[in-house]
Structures are given as structure tokens and as C-alpha cells.
């Protein structure tokens, strides 16, 4: 085998290894917003204080200075090589610092 043929073969094998290895790249899960368990949400009840809700669900993702009596928890979970698995938000309404309403049936558009 002459030197030119050896270099060509080595270059081809290097390129082939690079192409094959590119499919093995680690892709991390992407979660944005407030990530919490369904169990924590199930424990959130009417009449709880803001401190109790913050302990269970964390600080709300959206802090609207004009609506202090509404907390919105937005969540988004995308797994590698898949469409987003969960997209949505939960709104909790307060009157005099106590929970009066919990909206959990809100979902973001699939195009987002």
C-alpha cells in the first residue's frame, strides 16, 4: 500500500468515526419554570396562606406587580429528541392572603 492510499484510508476512517460519534452526543432534559410533584399540588388547598403555598410549590415563576393576589406557576419539560412532554401553568388566587381558587386545567399551546 503506497503512502497516498494509506493517507486516504486514514482520512476516510477518521471521517467515518466522526460521523458515527456525532450521534452519541448527550442531550440533557430541559425543564423551565416551576417544577413540582403532583403530590405537592394535591396538598395545596383552599384557605392556605401564601407562605404555605410557597413552601409546597416554591416561588411563583411570574411575579406580576399589578396583580399581587394571583400567582402563576409556569412549567415546561422537554426530553431529548422528543417533543415537549409537559407545557402549562397553574394559577392560584388569594383574597386577604388566603387561597380562594386553584386553576390547574390551563395548558400552553403545543406550538410554543
Backbone as JSON, one array per atom type, in Angstrom:
{
  "sequence": "XXXXXXXXXXXXXXXXXXXXXXXXXXXXXXXXXXXXXXXXXXXXXXXXXXXXXXXXXXXXXXXXXXXXXXXXXXXXXXXXXXXXXXXXXXXXXXXXXXXXXXXXXXXXXXXX",
  "N": [[0.85, -1.17, 0.0], [0.67, 2.12, -0.92], [1.85, 5.39, 0.17], [0.01, 7.48, -0.36], [-2.42, 6.12, -0.65], [-2.62, 5.05, 1.91], [-2.89, 7.39, 3.48], [-5.31, 8.37, 2.46], [-7.07, 6.31, 3.2], [-6.82, 6.45, 6.0], [-7.81, 9.05, 6.43], [-10.45, 8.7, 5.51], [-11.4, 6.76, 7.36], [-11.17, 8.23, 9.73], [-13.0, 10.29, 9.24], [-15.34, 8.73, 9.06], [-15.51, 7.7, 11.69], [-15.91, 10.08, 13.07], [-18.43, 10.86, 12.08], [-20.02, 8.73, 13.0], [-19.68, 9.01, 15.77], [-20.93, 11.42, 16.27], [-23.62, 11.0, 16.64], [-23.83, 10.18, 19.22], [-24.02, 12.14, 21.14], [-24.59, 13.6, 24.26], [-27.67, 14.72, 25.43], [-29.29, 16.86, 27.5], [-32.17, 16.83, 29.71], [-34.59, 19.39, 29.48], [-35.93, 21.56, 31.62], [-38.05, 24.11, 32.47], [-39.19, 26.83, 34.37], [-41.47, 26.38, 37.08], [-40.92, 23.46, 38.67], [-42.6, 20.86, 40.06], [-43.98, 18.27, 42.13], [-46.92, 16.27, 41.51], [-48.05, 15.47, 43.83], [-47.4, 17.52, 45.64], [-48.92, 19.59, 44.56], [-51.46, 18.51, 44.94], [-51.66, 18.75, 47.67], [-52.06, 21.39, 48.06], [-54.46, 23.55, 49.16], [-57.69, 25.21, 49.39], [-57.85, 28.1, 51.39], [-55.32, 28.03, 52.46], [-52.33, 29.78, 53.47], [-50.21, 32.3, 51.91], [-47.55, 31.76, 52.52], [-47.62, 29.01, 53.11], [-48.3, 27.95, 50.61], [-46.09, 28.77, 49.13], [-44.14, 27.25, 50.4], [-44.87, 24.64, 49.62], [-44.98, 24.72, 46.73], [-43.01, 26.44, 45.88], [-41.46, 29.58, 44.88], [-43.47, 31.65, 42.84], [-43.31, 31.57, 39.24], [-44.03, 33.74, 37.67], [-44.19, 37.0, 38.63], [-46.32, 39.3, 39.02], [-46.48, 42.68, 39.37], [-48.79, 44.16, 39.36], [-50.88, 42.55, 39.99], [-51.14, 41.32, 42.8], [-52.51, 39.37, 44.13], [-52.58, 37.02, 42.73], [-50.9, 34.18, 41.75], [-48.82, 32.73, 39.37], [-47.74, 29.7, 38.18], [-45.62, 28.54, 35.92], [-44.77, 25.91, 33.73], [-42.54, 23.77, 31.88], [-41.42, 21.04, 30.2], [-39.0, 19.33, 28.44], [-37.81, 16.54, 26.83], [-34.81, 14.97, 25.62], [-34.58, 14.68, 22.09], [-37.32, 14.49, 21.74], [-40.7, 15.73, 21.58], [-42.0, 18.48, 23.53], [-42.92, 17.4, 26.69], [-44.52, 18.24, 28.83], [-46.43, 21.13, 29.14], [-47.62, 24.0, 30.51], [-49.6, 25.84, 32.92], [-50.28, 26.86, 36.27], [-52.58, 28.58, 38.18], [-52.98, 30.44, 41.11], [-55.19, 31.95, 43.25], [-55.62, 34.58, 45.6], [-57.29, 35.95, 48.46], [-57.2, 38.32, 50.86], [-54.75, 37.2, 51.66], [-55.17, 34.46, 51.7], [-55.73, 31.32, 50.05], [-58.13, 31.23, 47.51], [-58.9, 30.18, 45.1], [-57.86, 27.64, 42.83], [-56.46, 27.06, 39.81], [-55.89, 24.53, 37.65], [-56.18, 23.47, 35.17], [-55.02, 24.57, 32.86], [-53.33, 24.92, 29.84], [-50.47, 25.36, 27.79], [-50.15, 26.42, 24.39], [-49.49, 23.91, 21.91], [-47.69, 24.72, 19.94], [-45.86, 26.36, 21.12]],
  "CA": [[0.0, 0.0, 0.0], [1.53, 3.29, -1.0], [1.61, 6.43, 1.16], [-1.21, 8.22, -0.7], [-3.54, 5.24, -0.34], [-2.69, 4.95, 3.36], [-3.43, 8.67, 3.97], [-6.72, 8.42, 2.05], [-7.78, 5.36, 4.05], [-6.83, 7.02, 7.34], [-8.74, 10.18, 6.39], [-11.8, 8.15, 5.4], [-11.74, 6.14, 8.64], [-11.34, 9.32, 10.7], [-14.28, 10.93, 8.92], [-16.39, 7.77, 9.42], [-15.6, 7.69, 13.15], [-16.5, 11.36, 13.47], [-19.86, 10.8, 11.75], [-20.65, 7.78, 13.92], [-19.64, 9.54, 17.14], [-21.81, 12.59, 16.41], [-24.93, 10.54, 17.09], [-23.72, 9.78, 20.63], [-23.9, 13.34, 21.96], [-25.53, 13.65, 25.38], [-28.6, 15.85, 25.42], [-29.92, 16.92, 28.81], [-33.56, 17.24, 29.82], [-34.73, 20.83, 29.67], [-37.12, 21.92, 32.37], [-38.06, 25.53, 32.75], [-40.32, 27.23, 35.18], [-41.61, 25.75, 38.39], [-41.06, 22.02, 38.59], [-43.06, 20.33, 41.35], [-44.68, 16.99, 42.04], [-48.38, 16.3, 41.59], [-48.37, 15.31, 45.25], [-47.34, 18.85, 46.24], [-50.09, 20.33, 44.08], [-52.65, 17.94, 45.59], [-51.7, 19.21, 49.06], [-52.44, 22.81, 48.06], [-55.91, 23.6, 49.42], [-58.35, 26.49, 49.63], [-57.69, 28.55, 52.77], [-53.9, 28.08, 52.85], [-51.69, 31.1, 53.38], [-49.19, 32.43, 50.85], [-46.34, 31.07, 53.0], [-47.81, 27.57, 52.96], [-48.25, 27.64, 49.18], [-44.69, 28.93, 48.72], [-43.41, 26.1, 50.94], [-45.18, 23.46, 48.81], [-44.76, 24.86, 45.29], [-41.9, 27.34, 45.58], [-41.79, 30.94, 44.47], [-44.1, 31.61, 41.51], [-42.48, 31.95, 38.1], [-44.44, 35.07, 37.21], [-44.5, 37.9, 39.73], [-46.95, 40.47, 38.41], [-46.62, 43.72, 40.39], [-50.12, 44.76, 39.32], [-51.84, 41.57, 40.49], [-50.46, 40.68, 43.92], [-53.34, 38.29, 44.66], [-52.58, 35.9, 41.79], [-49.59, 33.6, 41.49], [-48.82, 31.84, 38.22], [-46.63, 28.75, 38.11], [-45.5, 28.08, 34.53], [-43.81, 24.82, 33.62], [-42.23, 23.29, 30.54], [-40.44, 19.96, 30.28], [-38.67, 18.76, 27.14], [-36.82, 15.48, 26.89], [-34.0, 14.95, 24.39], [-35.08, 14.03, 20.88], [-38.78, 14.34, 21.82], [-41.46, 16.97, 21.72], [-42.19, 18.85, 24.92], [-43.82, 16.46, 27.35], [-45.48, 18.99, 29.63], [-46.45, 22.58, 29.0], [-48.84, 24.51, 31.11], [-49.44, 26.7, 34.07], [-51.22, 26.76, 37.38], [-52.84, 29.89, 38.77], [-53.53, 30.39, 42.46], [-55.76, 33.26, 43.58], [-55.68, 34.85, 47.03], [-58.05, 37.07, 49.0], [-56.71, 38.54, 52.23], [-53.62, 36.33, 51.95], [-55.58, 33.05, 51.76], [-56.09, 30.76, 48.74], [-59.56, 31.15, 47.23], [-59.13, 29.42, 43.87], [-56.68, 27.0, 42.23], [-56.75, 26.65, 38.43], [-54.84, 23.6, 37.19], [-56.54, 22.94, 33.84], [-54.56, 25.52, 31.84], [-52.21, 24.35, 29.09], [-49.91, 26.21, 26.76], [-50.34, 25.95, 23.01], [-48.44, 22.98, 21.51], [-46.73, 25.37, 19.06], [-44.87, 27.11, 21.92]],
  "C": [[0.9, 1.24, 0.0], [1.07, 4.36, 0.0], [0.31, 7.19, 0.9], [-2.45, 7.4, -0.35], [-3.73, 5.12, 1.17], [-3.29, 6.22, 3.97], [-4.92, 8.78, 3.65], [-7.56, 7.49, 2.94], [-7.9, 5.9, 5.47], [-7.8, 8.19, 7.43], [-10.18, 9.7, 6.33], [-12.26, 7.54, 6.72], [-11.96, 7.19, 9.73], [-12.67, 10.02, 10.49], [-15.45, 10.02, 9.33], [-16.58, 7.72, 10.93], [-16.24, 8.96, 13.68], [-18.01, 11.36, 13.22], [-20.59, 9.88, 12.72], [-20.71, 8.31, 15.35], [-20.59, 10.72, 17.33], [-23.21, 12.21, 16.86], [-24.96, 10.18, 18.56], [-23.6, 10.98, 21.56], [-24.98, 13.32, 23.04], [-26.39, 14.9, 25.27], [-29.39, 15.81, 26.72], [-31.39, 17.26, 28.7], [-33.6, 18.74, 30.05], [-36.04, 21.06, 30.41], [-37.0, 23.39, 32.73], [-39.31, 25.85, 33.53], [-40.29, 26.53, 36.52], [-41.85, 24.26, 38.2], [-41.45, 21.52, 39.97], [-43.82, 19.04, 41.09], [-46.18, 17.2, 42.11], [-48.82, 16.2, 43.04], [-48.36, 16.66, 45.97], [-48.54, 19.69, 45.82], [-51.36, 19.83, 44.75], [-52.78, 18.4, 47.04], [-52.1, 20.68, 49.17], [-53.96, 22.89, 48.13], [-56.39, 25.04, 49.58], [-58.18, 26.84, 51.11], [-56.25, 28.59, 53.24], [-53.37, 29.5, 52.72], [-50.67, 31.1, 52.25], [-47.91, 31.71, 51.25], [-46.45, 29.57, 52.82], [-47.72, 27.15, 51.5], [-46.8, 27.75, 48.69], [-43.84, 27.77, 49.23], [-43.62, 24.86, 50.07], [-44.71, 23.58, 47.36], [-43.56, 25.73, 44.93], [-42.4, 28.73, 45.2], [-42.39, 30.91, 43.07], [-43.17, 32.15, 40.42], [-42.77, 33.38, 37.66], [-44.85, 35.89, 38.42], [-45.01, 39.2, 39.12], [-47.15, 41.54, 39.48], [-48.01, 44.36, 40.42], [-51.19, 43.82, 39.86], [-51.18, 40.77, 41.6], [-51.24, 39.48, 44.47], [-53.5, 37.14, 43.68], [-51.14, 35.46, 41.56], [-49.72, 32.63, 40.34], [-47.55, 31.0, 38.22], [-46.62, 28.17, 36.7], [-44.47, 26.97, 34.49], [-43.72, 24.33, 32.19], [-41.16, 22.23, 30.7], [-40.25, 19.37, 28.9], [-37.57, 17.74, 27.33], [-36.04, 15.44, 25.59], [-34.66, 14.15, 23.28], [-36.58, 13.75, 20.92], [-39.42, 15.72, 21.82], [-41.59, 17.28, 23.21], [-43.24, 17.93, 25.54], [-44.9, 17.19, 28.14], [-45.31, 20.48, 29.36], [-47.72, 23.07, 29.65], [-48.56, 25.49, 32.22], [-50.56, 26.49, 35.05], [-51.36, 28.16, 37.96], [-53.48, 29.71, 40.13], [-53.94, 31.81, 42.83], [-55.91, 33.38, 45.09], [-56.63, 36.0, 47.31], [-57.66, 37.16, 50.47], [-55.62, 37.55, 52.62], [-53.94, 34.86, 52.03], [-56.01, 32.58, 50.36], [-57.6, 30.69, 48.62], [-59.88, 30.32, 45.99], [-57.81, 28.87, 43.35], [-57.09, 26.52, 40.85], [-55.6, 25.78, 37.93], [-55.07, 23.13, 35.76], [-56.13, 23.89, 32.71], [-53.32, 24.93, 31.16], [-51.76, 25.33, 28.04], [-50.16, 25.59, 25.39], [-49.2, 25.01, 22.63], [-47.37, 23.62, 20.62], [-45.65, 26.11, 19.84], [-43.72, 26.23, 22.31]]
}
